[in-house]
Amino acid sequence: MESKNIFYLILFFLAFGFFIFSVRNLIRYMLVAKKTDNRFDKIGTRLLNVLIYAFGQKKLFRFPLAGILHSIIFWGFILFIFAVVEALIQGFYPLFSYESTGIFFSVVTIVGDIFGMLIILSVFAALYRRVIFKVPRLEIGKAGKLDALIILTLIFLVCLSMFGQNTALIAQHNFVLQPNELRPISYYLSKFIYSSNTSSAGMVYEVFWWMHIVVVLGFLNYLPYSKHLHVLTSIPNTFFTNLEPVRNTLKPIDLEDENLETFGVADIEHLSWKQILDGYSCTECGRCDTVCPAVIVGKSLSPRDIIVQIRKRTQDKAPLLANGIENEEVMNKTLVHDYIPDLNLWQCTTCMACVQECPVMIEHVDSIVDMRRDLVLTEAKFPSNLNNVFKSIETNFTPWAFNPADRANWAEGMDIKTMAQDPNGEILFWVGCAGSYDARYQKVTKAFAKLMQKGNIDFRILGTEEKCNGDTARRLGNEYLAQTMMKENIEKLNNYNVKKIVTACPHCFHSLKNEYKQFGGNFEVVHHTEFIDEMLSESKLELNNNGDKTAIDVTYHDSCYLGRYNNIFDSPRNSLGKVEKINYIEMKRSKTRGLCCGAGGGRMFLEDEEGGRINIERTKEALETGADTIASACPFCMTMLTDGVKHFEKSEEVEVKDIAEIILENTK
């Protein structure tokens, strides 16, 4: 055996041995997580997600330029696997080649040549964006920048060494390509480089072959210790993504489990293995931060940093837990408080924009809510004004301090029956706390009730038997209180044999439709914008489109819990589009890119301790459209937008109205 082969064998087995050791440790550290999480169901759907989001790079194209650059590099490296395998086999058997495979050889050579050059161009473009142009979301400190530069350099060297081998080999063959070999770029470069002398081609080939091997094996072993670990973990993370029918349906806590150390997440061992895998998979691309409303208005929350800190805490503590090593300095710290400040966790609106944008399917909001659960249920450390919110939900069955006996006062004189009076209605109208008590949103409740009456819908309400749906308590981390409300409501609804529910609140809608199923509440739930659209389509409502009314400009604000959570974007727009006097104007950030109003995740009941106000940012964007009316479909959104309009002193010029109110004004 030649010395070259011996050296190669030593290098090969050392490199792969160390890589296996590193990956084994990553898996061991991931499994220090104690929270169970079954992600092995629906294999077909999971594989389809991998094709669409991992290999298809679907989410990356929401940022077109970055998406194109990343996709070229990603697909190029996927296709390079064949060339890398060929080079690795040649270390054992130098004469090995795909040459005898015919058309396969043609595909490998032409794809390698073209994508090799595209990758080199993409690397230079990426370097320009990071070093010269300095894209803000990619500015992640010196360590992060150095890591990115190392990765881009290694990618460049992989391609350079490949072209170096190809050009030298072509020169060795006197510029005659092998049968089925298609290397137009390498051929041109070879003719250019070796046009006057091919004698050095053999030596140059050996240099570039070794360079290729060393860089590939070095790259492989650098990844487990780099923020670019996502190269290895993004495909598994996409495979194990949440497959609930609706994204971010929070998982319940078994409150009767006596073995629970904490009712949430205080440290990494309380996470699930998938949440640690999320930490491994974050490439710190910053897409989540660019769409986070808290980041946009200057608050200290960073969805990216939440996930990065999970990874850092895992790197610090998991090796100790996995190997049974004691280290008081590390052990005395916790993920919550020491790595992630409490304030940051309370700034999240749970709008899920971060989850929507993440190209590797990280579930930021689940981890944030889990940490809130620990603060509320285990440590009892939460903003002081939440004491009144939790107490009101517990005693008054609403986040506000209203009398439960007044819940149905809005319906006086409207001839609306309760379930107690007659449970045989076609549909239950779930009014919600805001619709029952908030003076402004009571007008929306009445407007929608009148539309149903005009449409001859046989509906009922629960009246004083209705209680808070539990969403606010649940997103704020008070899972015990949330489950209490949810189970009591489910018992009441099941006793009345309720099958179909309509509600004007997206938060009630999401809970009733998606999360009540966790506790035996299986109902058909419709949002009032869907119901209105349906009534219009079925001609149950007749629009007054023949009058001489002056046309008005209307823009629509997407509720996060209606849009991103439940993919309802078209129904409200369809209804507005059927009103002839409305000139509809879309905001810059709309539909899946819509900006949160700032009230979700319990933020409706929390003060802004730092940074700007999210509702002001959103209202500003709405006002920039020049619309006369800002349409909404959520009580929280209406409150926040109305306050925003007042802030800009535009109340006399611009109205904030619900879809139900606008349609009622335009029906006969």
N, C-alpha and C positions, 0 to 999 in steps of 0.2 A: 504493500500500500504506500502511495506517495505521501511525502510529508504534508503536501497541501491537503490531502484527504484526511489525514490524522488531525491536523489543526482544525479543519472544518468540523469534523465529528466532535471534537472537544467543545468548540464554540457553539455548535448546534445544540448539543445536549445540555450544556451549561445554561444557555439562553432559554430554552424551553423549560428546563427544570426550574429556573428562577421564576419564569412567568407562571408556571403552574402553582408554585409556592405562593406567589403574590395573589393570584386569583382565589386560591384556597383560603387565604387569610381574609380576603374581601367577603367571601361567602360566610366564613365563621363569624366575622364581625357583624354581618347583617343579621345573623341568627341569634344574636344576643337579645334581639327584640322579643318581647313576651306576648304582645297582643296578637291574637290569631287573625288571619286574613286569608280567606280562601279565594285564590285567583286562578284556579285551574279548571274552571267550568267553561262551557261554550268555546271549545277549542277552535272550531271553524271561524267564529266571529273574531276571535283573538288573532288568528292568522290573517284574516282579511284586514284587520287594523294595521298589522305589521306591513302588509303590502301597500296600503294607502298612505299611512303616516310615516313609517320608517323608510321603506324603499321608495315610495311615491313622493315623500317629502312635502306632503300637502300643506301643512301649516307654515312651512318656511316661505312659501310664495305669498303669504300675507304681507311680507316685506320683500317686494319683487327683486331688487338688486341683490340683496344679501341672500335671498332664496336661490337665485340663479348661481351665484358664486359657490355657495355651500353645496348645492346639488351637483354641480360639475365635479367638485372635489369628492363628494360622497360616492356618486355613481362611478367615477373614474377609479376610485380605490376598490370598489366592489368588483369591477371588471379586471383590475390589476391582479386580483387574487390568483388568476390562472397563470399570469406571467411570474408572480412571486413563487408559486408552487413549482413552476418549471425550473426556476433558478435554484430553489432549495434542493430539488431532486438531483440537479446537476452536480451538487456538492458531493453526492454519493456516487453518482454515475454520470460523468462528464459528457457522455455522448447522447444523453437523453434530450429529446426534442419533440414538440408537437407536430413536427414537419409531416409525419406520416398520416396525420389525422385528416388531411384534405381540407374540406371547407371549414372545419373547426379551427384549423391553423390560420386560415385566411381571416376569419372573424377575430381571433385573438390578436393577430398582428395589426390589422387595420384599426381596431378599437383601441389597442394600446397606444398606437402612434398618435391618433387624433386626440384621444382623451388625455394623453400625456402632455401634449402641448396646451390643451385647454386648461389643465390643472395648473401648469406653470403660470399661465396668464392670470388665472384666478388667484393664485397665491400672491402675485404682485399686486393685484387689485385689492386683496384683503389687507396686505401690508400697507398699502396707500391709505385705506380707510382707517386703519388703526394708528399708524405712525404720523402720517401727514394730515389727513383730513380730521382725524380724531373724533369719530362718531361718539357722541356722549354716552350712549348705553354700553359702549365697549370699553369705557374708561373705568377699569376695576383695580387700580393700584399697580405699583411696580411689580409685585410678585405675579399678578395675573397677566400683566402685559408681557413679562419675560416668558411666562409659560406659553402664551400664544405665539410669541416670536420663535420659541424653540420648536413648537409643533409645526408652524408654517415652514421653518427652515428644514426640518426633517422631511416634510412632504415634498419640498422642492428638491432635496437631495435624492429622494427615492426616484423621482422622475428624471433628474439629471443623470443619475447612474444608469437608469434604464436606457436613455438615449445614448449614453456613452458606450454601453455594451453593443447596442444595435448598430451604431455607426461604425464601430471598430470591426464588428463581425462582417458587415457588408463590404468594408474595405478589404478584409482578409480574403473575401471571395471575389475580389477584383470587380466589385460593383455589380455582380450578377446575383439577383435575388433567387432564393430557393423556390421550387414549385409551390404554388399557392401562397407564397409570402407576399403580403401587401403592407409595405412600410413607406409610403410616399414621403413623409417628413424626414424620417431617418435616412432614407436614400439620398435626398437632397442635401442634408447636412453632411453625410458621409462624403459625397462628391466634393462638397465645398471644403471640408477639413482635410481630406486625404488626397486631394486632386494631384498633388505633386509627388507624394511619397506615401506608400502604404506599408513600408517596412516596420513601422512602429505599432501598427494596428494590433498585433498579437499581444504585446505587452500592455497596451492601453486597455484592451479588452479585459485582461486579468485584473488590472487596477480597478476598473469600473465594476467588474463582477464582485470583487471583494467589498468594494464600497457599498454596492447594492445590498449584499448580504448583511454586512455590519449595521447599516442604517436601518434596514427592515427589522432585524432582531433587536436593535437598540430602541427603535420606535415602539416595538411590541412591549418591551419591558419598562419603558418610560410611562406608558399609558396608565397603569394602575396607581401611579403616584402623581398623576397630573389632573388638573381640572378637566382635561379632555378624556377622562375616564369614560365619558359618555359614548366614546367610539365603541367601547365594549358593552356598555349597559343600556344604551338607548333602545336597541331592538328588544331586549327582554322587558324593559320598562314599558314599552309600547304594547307588547304582548300582554302584560299583566295590568293594563289600564282598567279603570272602573268601567264595568259593563252594565251598571244599573240602567234601567230604561231612561232615566233622566240623570244627567251629571250632577254630582255633588249632592246626592241624597245622603245625608249624614247617617252614619252607622250608629245604632243604639248601643248604650252601655247596659250590660246585665247588672242592674243595681242590686240584685239579690245574690250576686256571686260573692261569697264570703272570702274568697282567695284574692280578690282585687287589692293590690297595694295602693293604688290611687285611682280615682274616678276620672282619669284623663291621662295627660302626658306631662310628667315633670322632668323626665330625662330619657335618654335614648332607649333604655331597656323597656320603657312603657310604650314605645312606638311599635308599629307592625313592621315586619321585614320589608314590606312594600314602601313604607315611608322612608326607611333607610336607603332602599334602592333609589328612591326619588333623589335623595341627597347625592348618591353616587352619580346620578344621571345628569345633574345640572351642569351645563357648560358655561354658565354665567353670561349668557348672550344678552341678557337685559331686556328681552322682549316683554317679560312680565312687568318690569318696572316702568316701561314706556307707556303702558296702558293702565297702570294702577292709579286710581283717583287720588289716593293718599300721597303717592309720590309726586303726582302732577302738581298738587297744591303745596308741596314742600314739607310734608310731615316726615317723621323719621322712619316709618314703616317702609320696608323694602321686601317684597315677596321673594326676590332673588336672595337676599341676605338671610331670610328665614331658612331657606333650603340649604344655603351654603353653610350656615351655622350648624344645622343638623349634621352635615357631612363633617365639619370640623370637630364637633363633639364626638361623633362616632370615631374619628381618627384618634382622638385623645383618650377616650374611655373604653371603647370596645376591645382593644388589645388587652387591657387589664382584666376586663370581665371574662374574656375568652380564655385567657391563660392563667386566671386565678392570681393575679399580681396585685398587691396592695400598694396604693400610692395616695396618701391622705390629701395632698394638694389637689390632685385631679378628682378624687372621689368626693371631696367636700363641696365641689362645685356642682351645679345642675344646668341642664339645657335652658330651662326657664330661669330667668333672673340673671345668670352669669354669662350666658352666650346670647340669649335673646331677651332684651328688656321688656318688662311687663307692658309699658306704654305702647310699644310697637304692636303688640297683640290686640290691644283695644282699638287701634286705629283702622283695623280692617273692616270694610263694609260688606264683606262676603259677596261682592258683585260678580266674582268668578272671571273677571277679564284676564287675570293672570293664567288661569287654567285654560281659557279659550286660546290664548296666544302661545302657550308653551309647546314647542315643536316635539318634545320628548315625553309629553303626556304626564307631567308632574302635577300632583294634586295638592297645591299649596293650602287651599282653604280648609281641607280636612285636618291638616296638621295644626293650623292656627286655632281652629275650634277645639281640637283635642287639648291644646295647651290652655285655652280659656277654661275648659272643664276642670282641669287640675286647679287652676287659680280659684275658681268659684267653689267647687265641691270639696276639694281636699284641703286647700290652704285658707279659704275664705278671704282671699286678697283680690279685691276688685274695686273699681271706682265707687266712691261712697254714694253717689246719687242712684246707683243701681239698687240700693237697699229698698228704696221706695217703689221702684219698678217691680222687683220680685215680690215685695209685700202686697202690692196692689193686685198683681196677677193671682196671688195665693188667696187673698180675701175678697177681692172684687171681681176676679176673673177677667181682668183687663189691665194693661200696663198703666192706665191712668186711674186716678183716684175717683172714679165715678161710682154711683150707686147701681148695683146690678139690677135693681127694680126698674131703673130708667132705660134699660137697654132697648126696649121697643117703643119708646115714646115718639120716635120719628114717624111711626106708622099710624099715629092717631088720625082718624078721619079719612083714611085711604082704603078702608074696607079690605084689609089684608088679613087672612086667616093664619093662625098659628097651627103648628102640628098638634098641639094639645087640643085645639078646637076641632080639627079635622085632619087626620093624618093621610088622607087619600089623594093628596095633590100629585100632579105630574112631576113636579120638581121642587126641591128645597132651595130657597134663596138664603145662602149663608152670608149674612150682612157684614160680620167682622166687627172688631172693636171700634175702629176709626169710623166706619160707616154707621155705627150705632150712636156714637157719642160726639164725634168731632162736628162742630156746627157747620163747617164748610163741606165736609164730605157727606153729611146727612143730605145735602142737596143732590149729590150724586146718587145716593141710595134711593132717594125719592124719584129721581129722573129715570133710573133703570127700572124701578118698580112700575112706573107709569108706562114705560115702553113695553114691559111684559103684559101689562093690562091691555094696552092697545093691540098687542099681538095675540090676545086671547089665550095667554099662557096660564094654565092652572097651577099656580105656585103657592107655596107656604113658607113661613119663617118659623124659627124656633122661639123667637121672642126672648123672654127672660131666661129661657133654658139654655140659650147659647152661651158658650164660654170662649175665652181666648184660645186660639188654635194651637198655641205653644211655640210658634216659630221664633218669636222674640227671645223667649227664655232659652230656647235650644241654641240659637246662634250666639247668645251671650255666655254659653257654657253651663247654664243651669239645667242639666239634663234631667235631674230629678223632678223639678217643677214642670218642665216641658212634658215629660212622660205622664205626669199626673193629669195635666190638662187634656192631653191627647187621649188617654184611656177613658177619662170621664166623658169626653165628647163622643168617642166611638161607641161607648155603651149606650148613650142617649140616642145616637143615630141608628144603631142596630135595633134598639127597642122599638123605634118607629118604622123599622124596615126601609130605611131610606136607600134608594138606589142611585139617584141622580142629583147632583148639587151644582148650582151656579153661584159664583161669587165675583165681586168687583175688586177684590184685593188679591194681587199676585202672591203675597206671602201666605194668605189663607189657601189660595189655590194650590200652591206648591206643596204645602204641608198635607192638605186633605187628599190631594191626588196621588202624591208620591211617597210621603213618609208615614201616613196613617196605616199604610199596608203592613208596616213592620209590627203593628200591634193589633191586627185583625180588622182594620177598617178598609174595606174594599168597595170603593164608590166610583161611579163615573162622575168626574168633576170637570166642569166647563168654566172658562173665564168669561166674564160678561162681554168682552170684546168679540169673542168667538160667537157667543149667543146672539149678539146684535147683528153681526155679519150674517149669521144663519137666518135670522128673522127677515132681514132685508132680501137675501137671496131667494127665500121662499115666499116673498111678497106678503109676509104677515104684517109688515110695516110699509106704509106708503109715504114716500118722501114728497115734500112740497117743493118740487123743482121748477115750477112754472111761474113763480112770483117774480117781482121786479126788485128783488133784494140785491143790495150792493155786494159784489164779490169781496171775499176776505181772504187774506193770506194766512195759512195755517201750517205750523210745523208740529211734528209729533216726537215726543220723548219716549224712548224705549225703556220700560222697566226691566231691570236686570233679572228679576225673578220670573218675569213673563217671557222675556226674550232669550237671553243666554241660557237660563235654566230650563226653559220649556219650549224653546224654538218657536214661539208665537210672535211672528213679525208681520204677517200679511193681513190678518183679520182686522186690526184697527185701521190700517191703511186702506183696505178694501172699502170699509164703511165710509171713511172720509172721502174716498174717491168717487162714491156714488152721489155725493152732494154737489150739485152743479155750481153753486155759488162759491165753493171752496177752491182756492188756488193752492195746491199743496206744495210745500217747500221742504226738502230734506236737509237735515243738519249734516255737517261734515262728518261727525262721528255718530253713526247710526247703526241699527240692527246689531250684528255681532260685535261691531266696534263701538257701540253706543257707550257713552260715559255715564257712570252711576250718578244718581242725585245726591248720594252721600248719607242716606238714611238706613240702608240695609245693615244686616248683621247686628242690630240693636243700636247702631249709631244714632238713630232717631232720639235716643234717650241719654246720649253722652255729650259732654261738652267738648269743644275744640280747644285742646290744651296747647297746641302748637300748630304752626303752618297756617295755610289759608283754609277757606271753607269750600268744600267740594261743590255745594249747591250754587255758589256764586260763579264758579268756573263753568258749570253746566248752563246756568241761566244766561251767562254772557254769550255762550255759543248759540243759544236759542234766539237771543235778541239780535245777534248779528245776521240772522236770516231775513230780518225785516218783517217777520210775521206779526199779524195783528193778534193771533191767538196761539198759545202753546197748548197743544193737546196732550193729555196724559191718560193713564189707565191704572193708576195706583194711588192710594191715599197718601202714602209717604212721599211719593214723587210730587204730588200736587202741593203738599205742604212746603216742601223744600223749594220748588220752583216759584211758588207764590211769594215766599220769603225773599227769594232771589230777585224777583221783579220789583219788590218793595225796596230792596237794597239799591237798585239802580234807578229808583224813583220813576218807574215806568208803569205804575199801576193804572194810571188814567189812560194809557195808550195801548197796553198789552194785557189781555186776559189769559188766565190759566183755567182751562176747562177740561172736564173728563169727556171721553168719547160719547158716553151716554147722554151727557147734557147737550153736546153738539148735535147729535142725531135727533134728540127729542125736539130741539128748536126747529128742526127742519122736517118734521113729520106732520102729516095732516091730522 
